[in-house]
C-alpha cells in the first residue's frame, strides 16, 4: 500500500510534465507545417558525384 503513496503522485507529475511539453511544442510551432516534412524527404538535394 505504501508503494501506491509514491507511485500515484509520481504518475500525476509525469503526466503533467508530458502535458506541459506538448503545450510548449504546440505554442512554439512544431506542428504548423505537417505536409512540408513529408515532401522534404522525397526531394534529393545531394548531387551524385561524377
Phi and psi restraints in degrees (range 20) as a CNS / XPLOR table:
assign (resid 1 and name C) (resid 2 and name N)
       (resid 2 and name CA) (resid 2 and name C) 1.0 -72.4 20.0 2
assign (resid 2 and name N) (resid 2 and name CA)
       (resid 2 and name C) (resid 3 and name N) 1.0 -21.4 20.0 2
assign (resid 2 and name C) (resid 3 and name N)
       (resid 3 and name CA) (resid 3 and name C) 1.0 -65.6 20.0 2
assign (resid 3 and name N) (resid 3 and name CA)
       (resid 3 and name C) (resid 4 and name N) 1.0 -34.1 20.0 2
assign (resid 3 and name C) (resid 4 and name N)
       (resid 4 and name CA) (resid 4 and name C) 1.0 -68.3 20.0 2
assign (resid 4 and name N) (resid 4 and name CA)
       (resid 4 and name C) (resid 5 and name N) 1.0 -30.7 20.0 2
assign (resid 4 and name C) (resid 5 and name N)
       (resid 5 and name CA) (resid 5 and name C) 1.0 -65.2 20.0 2
assign (resid 5 and name N) (resid 5 and name CA)
       (resid 5 and name C) (resid 6 and name N) 1.0 -25.3 20.0 2
assign (resid 5 and name C) (resid 6 and name N)
       (resid 6 and name CA) (resid 6 and name C) 1.0 -94.7 20.0 2
assign (resid 6 and name N) (resid 6 and name CA)
       (resid 6 and name C) (resid 7 and name N) 1.0 -40.6 20.0 2
assign (resid 6 and name C) (resid 7 and name N)
       (resid 7 and name CA) (resid 7 and name C) 1.0 -77.0 20.0 2
assign (resid 7 and name N) (resid 7 and name CA)
       (resid 7 and name C) (resid 8 and name N) 1.0 -30.7 20.0 2
assign (resid 7 and name C) (resid 8 and name N)
       (resid 8 and name CA) (resid 8 and name C) 1.0 -67.8 20.0 2
assign (resid 8 and name N) (resid 8 and name CA)
       (resid 8 and name C) (resid 9 and name N) 1.0 -48.8 20.0 2
assign (resid 8 and name C) (resid 9 and name N)
       (resid 9 and name CA) (resid 9 and name C) 1.0 -64.0 20.0 2
assign (resid 9 and name N) (resid 9 and name CA)
       (resid 9 and name C) (resid 10 and name N) 1.0 -34.5 20.0 2
assign (resid 9 and name C) (resid 10 and name N)
       (resid 10 and name CA) (resid 10 and name C) 1.0 -65.3 20.0 2
assign (resid 10 and name N) (resid 10 and name CA)
       (resid 10 and name C) (resid 11 and name N) 1.0 -41.4 20.0 2
assign (resid 10 and name C) (resid 11 and name N)
       (resid 11 and name CA) (resid 11 and name C) 1.0 -64.8 20.0 2
assign (resid 11 and name N) (resid 11 and name CA)
       (resid 11 and name C) (resid 12 and name N) 1.0 -39.3 20.0 2
assign (resid 11 and name C) (resid 12 and name N)
       (resid 12 and name CA) (resid 12 and name C) 1.0 -65.8 20.0 2
assign (resid 12 and name N) (resid 12 and name CA)
       (resid 12 and name C) (resid 13 and name N) 1.0 -43.4 20.0 2
assign (resid 12 and name C) (resid 13 and name N)
       (resid 13 and name CA) (resid 13 and name C) 1.0 -64.1 20.0 2
assign (resid 13 and name N) (resid 13 and name CA)
       (resid 13 and name C) (resid 14 and name N) 1.0 -39.3 20.0 2
assign (resid 13 and name C) (resid 14 and name N)
       (resid 14 and name CA) (resid 14 and name C) 1.0 -67.0 20.0 2
assign (resid 14 and name N) (resid 14 and name CA)
       (resid 14 and name C) (resid 15 and name N) 1.0 -37.4 20.0 2
assign (resid 14 and name C) (resid 15 and name N)
       (resid 15 and name CA) (resid 15 and name C) 1.0 -65.3 20.0 2
assign (resid 15 and name N) (resid 15 and name CA)
       (resid 15 and name C) (resid 16 and name N) 1.0 -41.5 20.0 2
assign (resid 15 and name C) (resid 16 and name N)
       (resid 16 and name CA) (resid 16 and name C) 1.0 -66.2 20.0 2
assign (resid 16 and name N) (resid 16 and name CA)
       (resid 16 and name C) (resid 17 and name N) 1.0 -37.7 20.0 2
assign (resid 16 and name C) (resid 17 and name N)
       (resid 17 and name CA) (resid 17 and name C) 1.0 -64.8 20.0 2
assign (resid 17 and name N) (resid 17 and name CA)
       (resid 17 and name C) (resid 18 and name N) 1.0 -40.2 20.0 2
assign (resid 17 and name C) (resid 18 and name N)
       (resid 18 and name CA) (resid 18 and name C) 1.0 -66.6 20.0 2
assign (resid 18 and name N) (resid 18 and name CA)
       (resid 18 and name C) (resid 19 and name N) 1.0 -39.2 20.0 2
assign (resid 18 and name C) (resid 19 and name N)
       (resid 19 and name CA) (resid 19 and name C) 1.0 -64.6 20.0 2
assign (resid 19 and name N) (resid 19 and name CA)
       (resid 19 and name C) (resid 20 and name N) 1.0 -42.9 20.0 2
assign (resid 19 and name C) (resid 20 and name N)
       (resid 20 and name CA) (resid 20 and name C) 1.0 -65.5 20.0 2
assign (resid 20 and name N) (resid 20 and name CA)
       (resid 20 and name C) (resid 21 and name N) 1.0 -38.5 20.0 2
assign (resid 20 and name C) (resid 21 and name N)
       (resid 21 and name CA) (resid 21 and name C) 1.0 -65.3 20.0 2
assign (resid 21 and name N) (resid 21 and name CA)
       (resid 21 and name C) (resid 22 and name N) 1.0 -39.5 20.0 2
assign (resid 21 and name C) (resid 22 and name N)
       (resid 22 and name CA) (resid 22 and name C) 1.0 -64.9 20.0 2
assign (resid 22 and name N) (resid 22 and name CA)
       (resid 22 and name C) (resid 23 and name N) 1.0 -44.5 20.0 2
assign (resid 22 and name C) (resid 23 and name N)
       (resid 23 and name CA) (resid 23 and name C) 1.0 -65.3 20.0 2
assign (resid 23 and name N) (resid 23 and name CA)
       (resid 23 and name C) (resid 24 and name N) 1.0 -36.8 20.0 2
assign (resid 23 and name C) (resid 24 and name N)
       (resid 24 and name CA) (resid 24 and name C) 1.0 -63.8 20.0 2
assign (resid 24 and name N) (resid 24 and name CA)
       (resid 24 and name C) (resid 25 and name N) 1.0 -43.9 20.0 2
assign (resid 24 and name C) (resid 25 and name N)
       (resid 25 and name CA) (resid 25 and name C) 1.0 -64.7 20.0 2
assign (resid 25 and name N) (resid 25 and name CA)
       (resid 25 and name C) (resid 26 and name N) 1.0 -36.6 20.0 2
assign (resid 25 and name C) (resid 26 and name N)
       (resid 26 and name CA) (resid 26 and name C) 1.0 -66.7 20.0 2
assign (resid 26 and name N) (resid 26 and name CA)
       (resid 26 and name C) (resid 27 and name N) 1.0 -42.6 20.0 2
assign (resid 26 and name C) (resid 27 and name N)
       (resid 27 and name CA) (resid 27 and name C) 1.0 -75.0 20.0 2
assign (resid 27 and name N) (resid 27 and name CA)
       (resid 27 and name C) (resid 28 and name N) 1.0 -26.1 20.0 2
assign (resid 27 and name C) (resid 28 and name N)
       (resid 28 and name CA) (resid 28 and name C) 1.0 -85.8 20.0 2
assign (resid 28 and name N) (resid 28 and name CA)
       (resid 28 and name C) (resid 29 and name N) 1.0 0.4 20.0 2
assign (resid 28 and name C) (resid 29 and name N)
       (resid 29 and name CA) (resid 29 and name C) 1.0 90.4 20.0 2
assign (resid 29 and name N) (resid 29 and name CA)
       (resid 29 and name C) (resid 30 and name N) 1.0 22.1 20.0 2
assign (resid 29 and name C) (resid 30 and name N)
       (resid 30 and name CA) (resid 30 and name C) 1.0 -67.9 20.0 2
assign (resid 30 and name N) (resid 30 and name CA)
       (resid 30 and name C) (resid 31 and name N) 1.0 -26.1 20.0 2
assign (resid 30 and name C) (resid 31 and name N)
       (resid 31 and name CA) (resid 31 and name C) 1.0 -109.6 20.0 2
assign (resid 31 and name N) (resid 31 and name CA)
       (resid 31 and name C) (resid 32 and name N) 1.0 18.3 20.0 2
assign (resid 31 and name C) (resid 32 and name N)
       (resid 32 and name CA) (resid 32 and name C) 1.0 -77.2 20.0 2
assign (resid 32 and name N) (resid 32 and name CA)
       (resid 32 and name C) (resid 33 and name N) 1.0 -40.9 20.0 2
assign (resid 32 and name C) (resid 33 and name N)
       (resid 33 and name CA) (resid 33 and name C) 1.0 -112.6 20.0 2
assign (resid 33 and name N) (resid 33 and name CA)
       (resid 33 and name C) (resid 34 and name N) 1.0 78.6 20.0 2
assign (resid 33 and name C) (resid 34 and name N)
       (resid 34 and name CA) (resid 34 and name C) 1.0 -76.6 20.0 2
assign (resid 34 and name N) (resid 34 and name CA)
       (resid 34 and name C) (resid 35 and name N) 1.0 -29.2 20.0 2
assign (resid 34 and name C) (resid 35 and name N)
       (resid 35 and name CA) (resid 35 and name C) 1.0 -83.3 20.0 2
assign (resid 35 and name N) (resid 35 and name CA)
       (resid 35 and name C) (resid 36 and name N) 1.0 -24.9 20.0 2
assign (resid 35 and name C) (resid 36 and name N)
       (resid 36 and name CA) (resid 36 and name C) 1.0 -64.0 20.0 2
assign (resid 36 and name N) (resid 36 and name CA)
       (resid 36 and name C) (resid 37 and name N) 1.0 -41.4 20.0 2
assign (resid 36 and name C) (resid 37 and name N)
       (resid 37 and name CA) (resid 37 and name C) 1.0 -67.2 20.0 2
assign (resid 37 and name N) (resid 37 and name CA)
       (resid 37 and name C) (resid 38 and name N) 1.0 -36.9 20.0 2
assign (resid 37 and name C) (resid 38 and name N)
       (resid 38 and name CA) (resid 38 and name C) 1.0 -71.9 20.0 2
assign (resid 38 and name N) (resid 38 and name CA)
       (resid 38 and name C) (resid 39 and name N) 1.0 -27.5 20.0 2
assign (resid 38 and name C) (resid 39 and name N)
       (resid 39 and name CA) (resid 39 and name C) 1.0 -83.7 20.0 2
assign (resid 39 and name N) (resid 39 and name CA)
       (resid 39 and name C) (resid 40 and name N) 1.0 -32.4 20.0 2
assign (resid 39 and name C) (resid 40 and name N)
       (resid 40 and name CA) (resid 40 and name C) 1.0 -65.4 20.0 2
assign (resid 40 and name N) (resid 40 and name CA)
       (resid 40 and name C) (resid 41 and name N) 1.0 -31.5 20.0 2
assign (resid 40 and name C) (resid 41 and name N)
       (resid 41 and name CA) (resid 41 and name C) 1.0 -71.7 20.0 2
assign (resid 41 and name N) (resid 41 and name CA)
       (resid 41 and name C) (resid 42 and name N) 1.0 -22.4 20.0 2
assign (resid 41 and name C) (resid 42 and name N)
       (resid 42 and name CA) (resid 42 and name C) 1.0 -82.9 20.0 2
assign (resid 42 and name N) (resid 42 and name CA)
       (resid 42 and name C) (resid 43 and name N) 1.0 -21.4 20.0 2
assign (resid 42 and name C) (resid 43 and name N)
       (resid 43 and name CA) (resid 43 and name C) 1.0 -79.6 20.0 2
assign (resid 43 and name N) (resid 43 and name CA)
       (resid 43 and name C) (resid 44 and name N) 1.0 130.7 20.0 2
assign (resid 43 and name C) (resid 44 and name N)
       (resid 44 and name CA) (resid 44 and name C) 1.0 -98.4 20.0 2
assign (resid 44 and name N) (resid 44 and name CA)
       (resid 44 and name C) (resid 45 and name N) 1.0 108.0 20.0 2
assign (resid 44 and name C) (resid 45 and name N)
       (resid 45 and name CA) (resid 45 and name C) 1.0 -88.1 20.0 2
assign (resid 45 and name N) (resid 45 and name CA)
       (resid 45 and name C) (resid 46 and name N) 1.0 -21.2 20.0 2
assign (resid 45 and name C) (resid 46 and name N)
       (resid 46 and name CA) (resid 46 and name C) 1.0 -79.1 20.0 2
assign (resid 46 and name N) (resid 46 and name CA)
       (resid 46 and name C) (resid 47 and name N) 1.0 129.9 20.0 2
assign (resid 46 and name C) (resid 47 and name N)
       (resid 47 and name CA) (resid 47 and name C) 1.0 -87.7 20.0 2
assign (resid 47 and name N) (resid 47 and name CA)
       (resid 47 and name C) (resid 48 and name N) 1.0 136.5 20.0 2
assign (resid 47 and name C) (resid 48 and name N)
       (resid 48 and name CA) (resid 48 and name C) 1.0 -68.6 20.0 2
assign (resid 48 and name N) (resid 48 and name CA)
       (resid 48 and name C) (resid 49 and name N) 1.0 141.5 20.0 2
assign (resid 48 and name C) (resid 49 and name N)
       (resid 49 and name CA) (resid 49 and name C) 1.0 -78.6 20.0 2
assign (resid 49 and name N) (resid 49 and name CA)
       (resid 49 and name C) (resid 50 and name N) 1.0 130.4 20.0 2
